């Protein structure tokens, strides 16, 4: 029977992810895909950017960041308007 060392699964998992030189952009090695890892309004967001090209991923990261932050601002404005209507 094979013996497993403690923590090998976690170490293998960590090898699959690589950081990039860009903030909030990570690379999943087995598939080659890039992911955005953001924190917006206290929420952690991790989304696949559907590309394996770094320059495209960088552009999509900026678009995703902008849209997520606009959604939060829009939502909070909507809540304030509803709050005043009551």
Protein Blocks (a to p, Z undefined) as FASTA:
>chain_A
ZZddehklmmmmmmmpccdfbehiacdfknopacddddeehiacdddehiabfklmmmmm
mmmmmmmmmmmmmmmmmmmmmmmmZZ
